[in-house]
Amino acid sequence: MDTKGKLYSEKRGKKRVLKEFMVLYKLMPKKITMETVRKNGKTCDVSLSGIKIEGESVGDVGDIIRLEIFGKNKNDLLIVLAEIRWVKKAADKFQFGVKFIGLREEEAETLEEMLTN
């Protein structure tokens, strides 16, 4: 398959939408004795398969985090698990991309509604 000249964004399975939501997240501990702290950030772009977050550093590639994504309406809240796929430091903040794990149909519907409002 010839991918020469293709843009990276064309390889994504789901279309990304530039939406900014507040998000709280924490690392899911690998050991029960490990303490985790919720951190905050904001989404930069969102799709039905994952999001790009700008905020505090939380983990490394391959780590699992719990996300609480707050929509524009008070009742819009999505809580999901995601895997960190990449991390980079940008100026004084971190950016990282996550892929949703086991997004259920009702969660996907909630996310779609949040993206269209």
Biopython code that builds the backbone (N, CA, C, O; Angstrom):
import numpy as np
from Bio.PDB.StructureBuilder import StructureBuilder

atoms = [
    (1, "MET", "N", (0.842, -1.185, 0.000)),
    (1, "MET", "CA", (0.000, 0.000, 0.000)),
    (1, "MET", "C", (0.883, 1.242, 0.000)),
    (1, "MET", "O", (1.801, 1.349, 0.814)),
    (2, "ASP", "N", (0.620, 2.164, -0.888)),
    (2, "ASP", "CA", (1.426, 3.377, -1.005)),
    (2, "ASP", "C", (0.848, 4.468, -0.114)),
    (2, "ASP", "O", (-0.261, 4.951, -0.343)),
    (3, "THR", "N", (1.628, 4.857, 0.924)),
    (3, "THR", "CA", (1.182, 5.922, 1.818)),
    (3, "THR", "C", (1.986, 7.197, 1.621)),
    (3, "THR", "O", (1.834, 8.154, 2.381)),
    (4, "LYS", "N", (2.828, 7.214, 0.619)),
    (4, "LYS", "CA", (3.652, 8.384, 0.360)),
    (4, "LYS", "C", (2.763, 9.599, 0.077)),
    (4, "LYS", "O", (1.854, 9.542, -0.751)),
    (5, "GLY", "N", (3.046, 10.694, 0.781)),
    (5, "GLY", "CA", (2.279, 11.912, 0.574)),
    (5, "GLY", "C", (0.984, 11.986, 1.359)),
    (5, "GLY", "O", (0.276, 12.990, 1.281)),
    (6, "LYS", "N", (0.659, 10.946, 2.113)),
    (6, "LYS", "CA", (-0.571, 10.957, 2.911)),
    (6, "LYS", "C", (-0.335, 11.726, 4.197)),
    (6, "LYS", "O", (0.739, 11.629, 4.791)),
    (7, "LEU", "N", (-1.311, 12.478, 4.623)),
    (7, "LEU", "CA", (-1.233, 13.177, 5.895)),
    (7, "LEU", "C", (-1.550, 12.219, 7.022)),
    (7, "LEU", "O", (-2.348, 11.296, 6.857)),
    (8, "TYR", "N", (-0.921, 12.438, 8.177)),
    (8, "TYR", "CA", (-1.138, 11.569, 9.334)),
    (8, "TYR", "C", (-2.609, 11.531, 9.725)),
    (8, "TYR", "O", (-3.131, 10.469, 10.064)),
    (9, "SER", "N", (-3.283, 12.679, 9.682)),
    (9, "SER", "CA", (-4.677, 12.741, 10.104)),
    (9, "SER", "C", (-5.579, 11.859, 9.243)),
    (9, "SER", "O", (-6.646, 11.448, 9.699)),
    (10, "GLU", "N", (-5.176, 11.563, 8.018)),
    (10, "GLU", "CA", (-5.980, 10.709, 7.152)),
    (10, "GLU", "C", (-5.964, 9.254, 7.611)),
    (10, "GLU", "O", (-6.840, 8.476, 7.233)),
    (11, "LYS", "N", (-4.976, 8.880, 8.424)),
    (11, "LYS", "CA", (-4.851, 7.507, 8.878)),
    (11, "LYS", "C", (-5.749, 7.200, 10.073)),
    (11, "LYS", "O", (-5.934, 6.033, 10.419)),
    (12, "ARG", "N", (-6.298, 8.212, 10.696)),
    (12, "ARG", "CA", (-7.145, 8.004, 11.864)),
    (12, "ARG", "C", (-8.456, 7.368, 11.449)),
    (12, "ARG", "O", (-8.996, 7.648, 10.379)),
    (13, "GLY", "N", (-8.962, 6.490, 12.336)),
    (13, "GLY", "CA", (-10.210, 5.807, 12.050)),
    (13, "GLY", "C", (-11.431, 6.689, 12.236)),
    (13, "GLY", "O", (-12.443, 6.490, 11.564)),
    (14, "LYS", "N", (-11.354, 7.660, 13.135)),
    (14, "LYS", "CA", (-12.488, 8.544, 13.426)),
    (14, "LYS", "C", (-12.072, 9.995, 13.236)),
    (14, "LYS", "O", (-10.930, 10.366, 13.506)),
    (15, "LYS", "N", (-13.007, 10.805, 12.772)),
    (15, "LYS", "CA", (-12.738, 12.213, 12.524)),
    (15, "LYS", "C", (-12.560, 12.959, 13.853)),
    (15, "LYS", "O", (-13.331, 12.760, 14.791)),
    (16, "ARG", "N", (-11.537, 13.817, 13.921)),
    (16, "ARG", "CA", (-11.275, 14.632, 15.108)),
    (16, "ARG", "C", (-12.044, 15.944, 15.008)),
    (16, "ARG", "O", (-12.180, 16.518, 13.927)),
    (17, "VAL", "N", (-12.545, 16.410, 16.153)),
    (17, "VAL", "CA", (-13.275, 17.667, 16.225)),
    (17, "VAL", "C", (-12.556, 18.558, 17.221)),
    (17, "VAL", "O", (-12.237, 18.117, 18.325)),
    (18, "LEU", "N", (-12.294, 19.804, 16.852)),
    (18, "LEU", "CA", (-11.637, 20.733, 17.766)),
    (18, "LEU", "C", (-12.665, 21.228, 18.777)),
    (18, "LEU", "O", (-13.434, 22.149, 18.503)),
    (19, "LYS", "N", (-12.664, 20.604, 19.943)),
    (19, "LYS", "CA", (-13.587, 20.962, 21.017)),
    (19, "LYS", "C", (-12.797, 21.059, 22.300)),
    (19, "LYS", "O", (-11.885, 20.268, 22.541)),
    (20, "GLU", "N", (-13.148, 22.030, 23.122)),
    (20, "GLU", "CA", (-12.471, 22.190, 24.399)),
    (20, "GLU", "C", (-13.447, 21.871, 25.529)),
    (20, "GLU", "O", (-14.450, 22.559, 25.720)),
    (21, "PHE", "N", (-13.132, 20.826, 26.264)),
    (21, "PHE", "CA", (-13.893, 20.439, 27.446)),
    (21, "PHE", "C", (-12.921, 20.367, 28.621)),
    (21, "PHE", "O", (-11.739, 20.068, 28.448)),
    (22, "MET", "N", (-13.432, 20.644, 29.803)),
    (22, "MET", "CA", (-12.624, 20.427, 30.994)),
    (22, "MET", "C", (-12.569, 18.926, 31.247)),
    (22, "MET", "O", (-13.558, 18.219, 31.054)),
    (23, "VAL", "N", (-11.417, 18.448, 31.677)),
    (23, "VAL", "CA", (-11.273, 17.023, 31.935)),
    (23, "VAL", "C", (-10.464, 16.823, 33.220)),
    (23, "VAL", "O", (-9.452, 17.488, 33.440)),
    (24, "LEU", "N", (-10.925, 15.902, 34.056)),
    (24, "LEU", "CA", (-10.178, 15.457, 35.225)),
    (24, "LEU", "C", (-9.710, 14.047, 34.917)),
    (24, "LEU", "O", (-10.432, 13.275, 34.286)),
    (25, "TYR", "N", (-8.507, 13.707, 35.357)),
    (25, "TYR", "CA", (-7.988, 12.381, 35.043)),
    (25, "TYR", "C", (-7.046, 11.924, 36.136)),
    (25, "TYR", "O", (-6.441, 12.727, 36.847)),
    (26, "LYS", "N", (-6.943, 10.619, 36.249)),
    (26, "LYS", "CA", (-5.989, 10.052, 37.195)),
    (26, "LYS", "C", (-5.483, 8.725, 36.663)),
    (26, "LYS", "O", (-6.172, 8.006, 35.939)),
    (27, "LEU", "N", (-4.264, 8.436, 37.048)),
    (27, "LEU", "CA", (-3.613, 7.202, 36.660)),
    (27, "LEU", "C", (-4.270, 6.046, 37.400)),
    (27, "LEU", "O", (-4.501, 6.128, 38.606)),
    (28, "MET", "N", (-4.568, 4.983, 36.690)),
    (28, "MET", "CA", (-5.092, 3.787, 37.342)),
    (28, "MET", "C", (-3.881, 3.026, 37.880)),
    (28, "MET", "O", (-3.013, 2.611, 37.113)),
    (29, "PRO", "N", (-3.828, 2.847, 39.193)),
    (29, "PRO", "CA", (-2.630, 2.244, 39.797)),
    (29, "PRO", "C", (-2.419, 0.799, 39.380)),
    (29, "PRO", "O", (-3.363, 0.026, 39.216)),
    (30, "LYS", "N", (-1.134, 0.462, 39.214)),
    (30, "LYS", "CA", (-0.787, -0.915, 38.878)),
    (30, "LYS", "C", (-0.745, -1.773, 40.130)),
    (30, "LYS", "O", (-0.858, -2.997, 40.058)),
    (31, "LYS", "N", (-0.581, -1.127, 41.282)),
    (31, "LYS", "CA", (-0.578, -1.818, 42.567)),
    (31, "LYS", "C", (-1.628, -1.167, 43.459)),
    (31, "LYS", "O", (-1.829, 0.046, 43.394)),
    (32, "ILE", "N", (-2.285, -1.946, 44.276)),
    (32, "ILE", "CA", (-3.340, -1.408, 45.136)),
    (32, "ILE", "C", (-2.790, -0.376, 46.116)),
    (32, "ILE", "O", (-3.509, 0.542, 46.510)),
    (33, "THR", "N", (-1.545, -0.510, 46.508)),
    (33, "THR", "CA", (-0.961, 0.396, 47.498)),
    (33, "THR", "C", (-0.544, 1.741, 46.913)),
    (33, "THR", "O", (-0.209, 2.664, 47.656)),
    (34, "MET", "N", (-0.561, 1.854, 45.602)),
    (34, "MET", "CA", (-0.148, 3.091, 44.940)),
    (34, "MET", "C", (-1.248, 4.142, 45.028)),
    (34, "MET", "O", (-2.397, 3.876, 44.673)),
    (35, "GLU", "N", (-0.897, 5.339, 45.502)),
    (35, "GLU", "CA", (-1.875, 6.426, 45.569)),
    (35, "GLU", "C", (-1.868, 7.201, 44.257)),
    (35, "GLU", "O", (-0.824, 7.383, 43.630)),
    (36, "THR", "N", (-3.047, 7.652, 43.859)),
    (36, "THR", "CA", (-3.132, 8.467, 42.648)),
    (36, "THR", "C", (-3.863, 9.757, 42.967)),
    (36, "THR", "O", (-4.700, 9.806, 43.868)),
    (37, "VAL", "N", (-3.546, 10.779, 42.232)),
    (37, "VAL", "CA", (-4.138, 12.096, 42.432)),
    (37, "VAL", "C", (-4.832, 12.508, 41.145)),
    (37, "VAL", "O", (-4.296, 12.334, 40.051)),
    (38, "ARG", "N", (-6.038, 13.059, 41.291)),
    (38, "ARG", "CA", (-6.723, 13.584, 40.104)),
    (38, "ARG", "C", (-6.038, 14.857, 39.652)),
    (38, "ARG", "O", (-5.692, 15.718, 40.461)),
    (39, "LYS", "N", (-5.848, 14.963, 38.351)),
    (39, "LYS", "CA", (-5.247, 16.147, 37.757)),
    (39, "LYS", "C", (-6.248, 16.742, 36.786)),
    (39, "LYS", "O", (-7.217, 16.085, 36.406)),
    (40, "ASN", "N", (-6.016, 17.981, 36.386)),
    (40, "ASN", "CA", (-6.978, 18.582, 35.464)),
    (40, "ASN", "C", (-6.291, 19.096, 34.221)),
    (40, "ASN", "O", (-5.089, 19.362, 34.193)),
    (41, "GLY", "N", (-7.104, 19.223, 33.200)),
    (41, "GLY", "CA", (-6.632, 19.699, 31.919)),
    (41, "GLY", "C", (-7.807, 20.048, 31.043)),
    (41, "GLY", "O", (-8.933, 20.202, 31.517)),
    (42, "LYS", "N", (-7.534, 20.171, 29.754)),
    (42, "LYS", "CA", (-8.602, 20.451, 28.794)),
    (42, "LYS", "C", (-8.341, 19.658, 27.533)),
    (42, "LYS", "O", (-7.199, 19.345, 27.198)),
    (43, "THR", "N", (-9.411, 19.341, 26.846)),
    (43, "THR", "CA", (-9.271, 18.633, 25.581)),
    (43, "THR", "C", (-8.899, 19.642, 24.501)),
    (43, "THR", "O", (-9.312, 20.801, 24.538)),
    (44, "CYS", "N", (-8.114, 19.176, 23.543)),
    (44, "CYS", "CA", (-7.757, 20.020, 22.397)),
    (44, "CYS", "C", (-8.528, 19.563, 21.168)),
    (44, "CYS", "O", (-9.033, 20.381, 20.400)),
    (45, "ASP", "N", (-8.612, 18.269, 20.991)),
    (45, "ASP", "CA", (-9.461, 17.709, 19.946)),
    (45, "ASP", "C", (-9.986, 16.369, 20.432)),
    (45, "ASP", "O", (-9.377, 15.695, 21.263)),
    (46, "VAL", "N", (-11.137, 16.011, 19.884)),
    (46, "VAL", "CA", (-11.871, 14.853, 20.382)),
    (46, "VAL", "C", (-12.387, 14.043, 19.205)),
    (46, "VAL", "O", (-12.782, 14.601, 18.182)),
    (47, "SER", "N", (-12.382, 12.730, 19.354)),
    (47, "SER", "CA", (-13.040, 11.854, 18.382)),
    (47, "SER", "C", (-13.725, 10.746, 19.167)),
    (47, "SER", "O", (-13.614, 10.682, 20.391)),
    (48, "LEU", "N", (-14.420, 9.889, 18.469)),
    (48, "LEU", "CA", (-15.073, 8.769, 19.142)),
    (48, "LEU", "C", (-14.093, 7.680, 19.541)),
    (48, "LEU", "O", (-14.470, 6.720, 20.213)),
    (49, "SER", "N", (-12.833, 7.822, 19.130)),
    (49, "SER", "CA", (-11.850, 6.806, 19.503)),
    (49, "SER", "C", (-10.845, 7.308, 20.538)),
    (49, "SER", "O", (-10.188, 6.501, 21.195)),
    (50, "GLY", "N", (-10.715, 8.636, 20.695)),
    (50, "GLY", "CA", (-9.771, 9.157, 21.661)),
    (50, "GLY", "C", (-9.722, 10.667, 21.663)),
    (50, "GLY", "O", (-10.454, 11.327, 20.925)),
    (51, "ILE", "N", (-8.839, 11.220, 22.512)),
    (51, "ILE", "CA", (-8.726, 12.665, 22.618)),
    (51, "ILE", "C", (-7.276, 13.086, 22.838)),
    (51, "ILE", "O", (-6.424, 12.294, 23.240)),
    (52, "LYS", "N", (-7.036, 14.346, 22.563)),
    (52, "LYS", "CA", (-5.755, 14.981, 22.881)),
    (52, "LYS", "C", (-6.027, 15.907, 24.057)),
    (52, "LYS", "O", (-6.957, 16.714, 24.027)),
    (53, "ILE", "N", (-5.202, 15.780, 25.096)),
    (53, "ILE", "CA", (-5.394, 16.547, 26.324)),
    (53, "ILE", "C", (-4.178, 17.426, 26.561)),
    (53, "ILE", "O", (-3.044, 17.020, 26.305)),
    (54, "GLU", "N", (-4.423, 18.630, 27.051)),
    (54, "GLU", "CA", (-3.357, 19.522, 27.482)),
    (54, "GLU", "C", (-3.549, 19.747, 28.973)),
    (54, "GLU", "O", (-4.620, 20.171, 29.408)),
    (55, "GLY", "N", (-2.505, 19.461, 29.763)),
    (55, "GLY", "CA", (-2.617, 19.624, 31.209)),
    (55, "GLY", "C", (-1.407, 19.092, 31.927)),
    (55, "GLY", "O", (-0.299, 19.074, 31.391)),
    (56, "GLU", "N", (-1.634, 18.659, 33.150)),
    (56, "GLU", "CA", (-0.562, 18.147, 33.991)),
    (56, "GLU", "C", (-0.155, 16.740, 33.552)),
    (56, "GLU", "O", (-0.978, 15.965, 33.066)),
    (57, "SER", "N", (1.110, 16.432, 33.729)),
    (57, "SER", "CA", (1.613, 15.098, 33.399)),
    (57, "SER", "C", (1.014, 14.074, 34.357)),
    (57, "SER", "O", (0.863, 14.338, 35.549)),
    (58, "VAL", "N", (0.674, 12.896, 33.818)),
    (58, "VAL", "CA", (0.044, 11.898, 34.676)),
    (58, "VAL", "C", (0.680, 10.517, 34.563)),
    (58, "VAL", "O", (0.630, 9.750, 35.524)),
    (59, "GLY", "N", (1.264, 10.182, 33.443)),
    (59, "GLY", "CA", (1.813, 8.840, 33.277)),
    (59, "GLY", "C", (2.631, 8.726, 32.008)),
    (59, "GLY", "O", (3.018, 9.719, 31.393)),
    (60, "ASP", "N", (2.880, 7.480, 31.637)),
    (60, "ASP", "CA", (3.701, 7.180, 30.464)),
    (60, "ASP", "C", (2.872, 6.456, 29.410)),
    (60, "ASP", "O", (1.760, 6.000, 29.675)),
    (61, "VAL", "N", (3.433, 6.363, 28.221)),
    (61, "VAL", "CA", (2.777, 5.632, 27.138)),
    (61, "VAL", "C", (2.468, 4.205, 27.612)),
    (61, "VAL", "O", (3.321, 3.525, 28.183)),
    (62, "GLY", "N", (1.248, 3.778, 27.363)),
    (62, "GLY", "CA", (0.806, 2.448, 27.759)),
    (62, "GLY", "C", (0.059, 2.416, 29.077)),
    (62, "GLY", "O", (-0.628, 1.438, 29.373)),
    (63, "ASP", "N", (0.181, 3.484, 29.885)),
    (63, "ASP", "CA", (-0.545, 3.537, 31.155)),
    (63, "ASP", "C", (-2.037, 3.753, 30.910)),
    (63, "ASP", "O", (-2.439, 4.326, 29.897)),
    (64, "ILE", "N", (-2.844, 3.286, 31.852)),
    (64, "ILE", "CA", (-4.297, 3.450, 31.777)),
    (64, "ILE", "C", (-4.709, 4.564, 32.726)),
    (64, "ILE", "O", (-4.261, 4.621, 33.871)),
    (65, "ILE", "N", (-5.579, 5.458, 32.227)),
    (65, "ILE", "CA", (-6.091, 6.529, 33.064)),
    (65, "ILE", "C", (-7.613, 6.520, 33.053)),
    (65, "ILE", "O", (-8.249, 6.014, 32.129)),
    (66, "ARG", "N", (-8.174, 7.098, 34.110)),
    (66, "ARG", "CA", (-9.626, 7.279, 34.220)),
    (66, "ARG", "C", (-9.903, 8.740, 33.910)),
    (66, "ARG", "O", (-9.315, 9.634, 34.519)),
    (67, "LEU", "N", (-10.797, 8.981, 32.964)),
    (67, "LEU", "CA", (-11.132, 10.333, 32.516)),
    (67, "LEU", "C", (-12.534, 10.715, 32.931)),
    (67, "LEU", "O", (-13.456, 9.902, 32.867)),
    (68, "GLU", "N", (-12.691, 11.952, 33.354)),
    (68, "GLU", "CA", (-14.008, 12.550, 33.567)),
    (68, "GLU", "C", (-14.062, 13.759, 32.639)),
    (68, "GLU", "O", (-13.381, 14.757, 32.873)),
    (69, "ILE", "N", (-14.864, 13.667, 31.599)),
    (69, "ILE", "CA", (-14.955, 14.728, 30.594)),
    (69, "ILE", "C", (-16.257, 15.486, 30.824)),
    (69, "ILE", "O", (-17.338, 14.898, 30.812)),
    (70, "PHE", "N", (-16.144, 16.801, 31.036)),
    (70, "PHE", "CA", (-17.300, 17.635, 31.338)),
    (70, "PHE", "C", (-17.703, 18.418, 30.104)),
    (70, "PHE", "O", (-16.906, 19.175, 29.551)),
    (71, "GLY", "N", (-18.951, 18.233, 29.672)),
    (71, "GLY", "CA", (-19.467, 18.938, 28.505)),
    (71, "GLY", "C", (-19.864, 20.358, 28.844)),
    (71, "GLY", "O", (-19.704, 20.801, 29.981)),
    (72, "LYS", "N", (-20.379, 21.068, 27.864)),
    (72, "LYS", "CA", (-20.794, 22.465, 28.044)),
    (72, "LYS", "C", (-22.029, 22.577, 28.934)),
    (72, "LYS", "O", (-22.172, 23.554, 29.670)),
    (73, "ASN", "N", (-22.918, 21.590, 28.874)),
    (73, "ASN", "CA", (-24.098, 21.577, 29.731)),
    (73, "ASN", "C", (-23.759, 20.915, 31.055)),
    (73, "ASN", "O", (-22.923, 20.012, 31.103)),
    (74, "LYS", "N", (-24.402, 21.359, 32.136)),
    (74, "LYS", "CA", (-24.117, 20.829, 33.467)),
    (74, "LYS", "C", (-24.259, 19.321, 33.562)),
    (74, "LYS", "O", (-23.502, 18.669, 34.281)),
    (75, "ASN", "N", (-25.213, 18.766, 32.849)),
    (75, "ASN", "CA", (-25.501, 17.334, 32.949)),
    (75, "ASN", "C", (-24.630, 16.471, 32.049)),
    (75, "ASN", "O", (-24.694, 15.244, 32.121)),
    (76, "ASP", "N", (-23.822, 17.092, 31.207)),
    (76, "ASP", "CA", (-22.954, 16.340, 30.302)),
    (76, "ASP", "C", (-21.675, 15.928, 31.017)),
    (76, "ASP", "O", (-20.801, 16.757, 31.273)),
    (77, "LEU", "N", (-21.575, 14.659, 31.332)),
    (77, "LEU", "CA", (-20.384, 14.113, 31.969)),
    (77, "LEU", "C", (-20.157, 12.728, 31.399)),
    (77, "LEU", "O", (-21.074, 11.910, 31.340)),
    (78, "LEU", "N", (-18.944, 12.474, 30.985)),
    (78, "LEU", "CA", (-18.580, 11.169, 30.452)),
    (78, "LEU", "C", (-17.395, 10.656, 31.253)),
    (78, "LEU", "O", (-16.371, 11.332, 31.352)),
    (79, "ILE", "N", (-17.525, 9.471, 31.823)),
    (79, "ILE", "CA", (-16.448, 8.849, 32.585)),
    (79, "ILE", "C", (-16.025, 7.588, 31.855)),
    (79, "ILE", "O", (-16.825, 6.671, 31.670)),
    (80, "VAL", "N", (-14.753, 7.541, 31.437)),
    (80, "VAL", "CA", (-14.249, 6.422, 30.641)),
    (80, "VAL", "C", (-12.806, 6.100, 31.029)),
    (80, "VAL", "O", (-12.123, 6.898, 31.671)),
    (81, "LEU", "N", (-12.367, 4.921, 30.624)),
    (81, "LEU", "CA", (-10.965, 4.543, 30.755)),
    (81, "LEU", "C", (-10.293, 4.730, 29.409)),
    (81, "LEU", "O", (-10.916, 4.568, 28.359)),
    (82, "ALA", "N", (-9.010, 5.074, 29.453)),
    (82, "ALA", "CA", (-8.273, 5.295, 28.209)),
    (82, "ALA", "C", (-6.809, 4.920, 28.410)),
    (82, "ALA", "O", (-6.292, 4.939, 29.527)),
    (83, "GLU", "N", (-6.159, 4.580, 27.311)),
    (83, "GLU", "CA", (-4.736, 4.256, 27.320)),
    (83, "GLU", "C", (-3.951, 5.436, 26.755)),
    (83, "GLU", "O", (-4.304, 5.985, 25.711)),
    (84, "ILE", "N", (-2.891, 5.817, 27.448)),
    (84, "ILE", "CA", (-2.024, 6.896, 26.955)),
    (84, "ILE", "C", (-1.248, 6.357, 25.757)),
    (84, "ILE", "O", (-0.558, 5.344, 25.865)),
    (85, "ARG", "N", (-1.362, 7.038, 24.612)),
    (85, "ARG", "CA", (-0.706, 6.594, 23.379)),
    (85, "ARG", "C", (0.568, 7.386, 23.069)),
    (85, "ARG", "O", (1.499, 6.857, 22.461)),
    (86, "TRP", "N", (0.603, 8.655, 23.489)),
    (86, "TRP", "CA", (1.795, 9.481, 23.280)),
    (86, "TRP", "C", (1.785, 10.615, 24.293)),
    (86, "TRP", "O", (0.733, 11.009, 24.797)),
    (87, "VAL", "N", (2.978, 11.134, 24.585)),
    (87, "VAL", "CA", (3.139, 12.242, 25.536)),
    (87, "VAL", "C", (4.214, 13.175, 25.001)),
    (87, "VAL", "O", (5.238, 12.716, 24.495)),
    (88, "LYS", "N", (3.991, 14.485, 25.107)),
    (88, "LYS", "CA", (5.042, 15.440, 24.759)),
    (88, "LYS", "C", (4.898, 16.683, 25.622)),
    (88, "LYS", "O", (3.799, 17.040, 26.046)),
    (89, "LYS", "N", (6.011, 17.327, 25.872)),
    (89, "LYS", "CA", (6.022, 18.569, 26.648)),
    (89, "LYS", "C", (5.971, 19.717, 25.664)),
    (89, "LYS", "O", (6.777, 19.794, 24.737)),
    (90, "ALA", "N", (5.012, 20.613, 25.872)),
    (90, "ALA", "CA", (4.852, 21.782, 25.014)),
    (90, "ALA", "C", (4.877, 23.026, 25.903)),
    (90, "ALA", "O", (3.942, 23.267, 26.666)),
    (91, "ALA", "N", (5.938, 23.807, 25.801)),
    (91, "ALA", "CA", (6.140, 24.998, 26.652)),
    (91, "ALA", "C", (6.104, 24.559, 28.111)),
    (91, "ALA", "O", (6.915, 23.729, 28.523)),
    (92, "ASP", "N", (5.181, 25.099, 28.895)),
    (92, "ASP", "CA", (5.126, 24.758, 30.316)),
    (92, "ASP", "C", (4.043, 23.731, 30.634)),
    (92, "ASP", "O", (3.760, 23.473, 31.803)),
    (93, "LYS", "N", (3.440, 23.147, 29.608)),
    (93, "LYS", "CA", (2.381, 22.159, 29.811)),
    (93, "LYS", "C", (2.704, 20.885, 29.058)),
    (93, "LYS", "O", (3.553, 20.858, 28.167)),
    (94, "PHE", "N", (2.010, 19.844, 29.437)),
    (94, "PHE", "CA", (2.134, 18.575, 28.734)),
    (94, "PHE", "C", (0.939, 18.396, 27.827)),
    (94, "PHE", "O", (-0.154, 18.882, 28.118)),
    (95, "GLN", "N", (1.147, 17.703, 26.734)),
    (95, "GLN", "CA", (0.067, 17.260, 25.862)),
    (95, "GLN", "C", (0.206, 15.757, 25.740)),
    (95, "GLN", "O", (1.314, 15.229, 25.654)),
    (96, "PHE", "N", (-0.931, 15.070, 25.732)),
    (96, "PHE", "CA", (-0.889, 13.633, 25.533)),
    (96, "PHE", "C", (-2.158, 13.168, 24.846)),
    (96, "PHE", "O", (-3.228, 13.755, 25.006)),
    (97, "GLY", "N", (-2.012, 12.109, 24.084)),
    (97, "GLY", "CA", (-3.138, 11.540, 23.363)),
    (97, "GLY", "C", (-3.538, 10.235, 24.009)),
    (97, "GLY", "O", (-2.690, 9.444, 24.421)),
    (98, "VAL", "N", (-4.839, 10.017, 24.094)),
    (98, "VAL", "CA", (-5.345, 8.781, 24.681)),
    (98, "VAL", "C", (-6.332, 8.111, 23.736)),
    (98, "VAL", "O", (-7.009, 8.766, 22.943)),
    (99, "LYS", "N", (-6.392, 6.806, 23.841)),
    (99, "LYS", "CA", (-7.355, 6.009, 23.089)),
    (99, "LYS", "C", (-8.319, 5.399, 24.093)),
    (99, "LYS", "O", (-7.908, 4.782, 25.076)),
    (100, "PHE", "N", (-9.622, 5.583, 23.828)),
    (100, "PHE", "CA", (-10.633, 5.034, 24.728)),
    (100, "PHE", "C", (-10.558, 3.515, 24.760)),
    (100, "PHE", "O", (-10.263, 2.872, 23.753)),
    (101, "ILE", "N", (-10.829, 2.955, 25.926)),
    (101, "ILE", "CA", (-10.851, 1.505, 26.107)),
    (101, "ILE", "C", (-12.293, 1.079, 26.382)),
    (101, "ILE", "O", (-12.912, 1.539, 27.341)),
    (102, "GLY", "N", (-12.808, 0.218, 25.554)),
    (102, "GLY", "CA", (-14.139, -0.357, 25.789)),
    (102, "GLY", "C", (-15.262, 0.655, 25.873)),
    (102, "GLY", "O", (-16.119, 0.552, 26.751)),
    (103, "LEU", "N", (-15.275, 1.630, 24.981)),
    (103, "LEU", "CA", (-16.331, 2.632, 24.966)),
    (103, "LEU", "C", (-17.654, 1.956, 24.612)),
    (103, "LEU", "O", (-17.817, 1.419, 23.516)),
    (104, "ARG", "N", (-18.595, 1.991, 25.557)),
    (104, "ARG", "CA", (-19.905, 1.372, 25.331)),
    (104, "ARG", "C", (-20.759, 2.252, 24.424)),
    (104, "ARG", "O", (-20.478, 3.438, 24.246)),
    (105, "GLU", "N", (-21.801, 1.656, 23.856)),
    (105, "GLU", "CA", (-22.661, 2.362, 22.910)),
    (105, "GLU", "C", (-23.267, 3.623, 23.525)),
    (105, "GLU", "O", (-23.290, 4.673, 22.883)),
    (106, "GLU", "N", (-23.758, 3.528, 24.768)),
    (106, "GLU", "CA", (-24.372, 4.710, 25.396)),
    (106, "GLU", "C", (-23.335, 5.804, 25.678)),
    (106, "GLU", "O", (-23.661, 6.990, 25.643)),
    (107, "GLU", "N", (-22.092, 5.410, 25.955)),
    (107, "GLU", "CA", (-21.031, 6.390, 26.161)),
    (107, "GLU", "C", (-20.675, 7.074, 24.840)),
    (107, "GLU", "O", (-20.432, 8.281, 24.805)),
    (108, "ALA", "N", (-20.645, 6.307, 23.766)),
    (108, "ALA", "CA", (-20.375, 6.878, 22.444)),
    (108, "ALA", "C", (-21.482, 7.862, 22.055)),
    (108, "ALA", "O", (-21.207, 8.905, 21.462)),
    (109, "GLU", "N", (-22.720, 7.531, 22.386)),
    (109, "GLU", "CA", (-23.838, 8.427, 22.087)),
    (109, "GLU", "C", (-23.723, 9.717, 22.885)),
    (109, "GLU", "O", (-23.956, 10.800, 22.347)),
    (110, "THR", "N", (-23.364, 9.615, 24.170)),
    (110, "THR", "CA", (-23.171, 10.803, 25.003)),
    (110, "THR", "C", (-22.068, 11.666, 24.417)),
    (110, "THR", "O", (-22.215, 12.885, 24.332)),
    (111, "LEU", "N", (-20.972, 11.052, 24.013)),
    (111, "LEU", "CA", (-19.862, 11.799, 23.435)),
    (111, "LEU", "C", (-20.282, 12.494, 22.139)),
    (111, "LEU", "O", (-19.936, 13.653, 21.911)),
    (112, "GLU", "N", (-21.022, 11.787, 21.299)),
    (112, "GLU", "CA", (-21.509, 12.397, 20.045)),
    (112, "GLU", "C", (-22.374, 13.626, 20.330)),
    (112, "GLU", "O", (-22.259, 14.648, 19.652)),
    (113, "GLU", "N", (-23.246, 13.514, 21.345)),
    (113, "GLU", "CA", (-24.088, 14.660, 21.715)),
    (113, "GLU", "C", (-23.238, 15.821, 22.193)),
    (113, "GLU", "O", (-23.500, 16.971, 21.841)),
    (114, "MET", "N", (-22.220, 15.530, 22.991)),
    (114, "MET", "CA", (-21.339, 16.583, 23.493)),
    (114, "MET", "C", (-20.620, 17.272, 22.347)),
    (114, "MET", "O", (-20.396, 18.482, 22.401)),
    (115, "LEU", "N", (-20.257, 16.532, 21.319)),
    (115, "LEU", "CA", (-19.537, 17.105, 20.179)),
    (115, "LEU", "C", (-20.419, 17.959, 19.287)),
    (115, "LEU", "O", (-19.924, 18.858, 18.607)),
    (116, "THR", "N", (-21.707, 17.692, 19.280)),
    (116, "THR", "CA", (-22.615, 18.457, 18.408)),
    (116, "THR", "C", (-23.224, 19.663, 19.100)),
    (116, "THR", "O", (-23.803, 20.522, 18.434)),
    (117, "ASN", "N", (-23.111, 19.750, 20.408)),
    (117, "ASN", "CA", (-23.675, 20.898, 21.146)),
    (117, "ASN", "C", (-22.687, 22.037, 21.211)),
    (117, "ASN", "O", (-22.986, 23.082, 21.790)),
]
sb = StructureBuilder()
sb.init_structure("model")
sb.init_model(0)
sb.init_chain("A")
sb.init_seg("    ")
for serial, (resi, resn, name, xyz) in enumerate(atoms, 1):
    if name == "N":
        sb.init_residue(resn, " ", resi, " ")
    sb.init_atom(name, np.array(xyz, "f"), 0.0, 1.0, " ", f" {name:<3s}", serial, name[0])
structure = sb.get_structure()
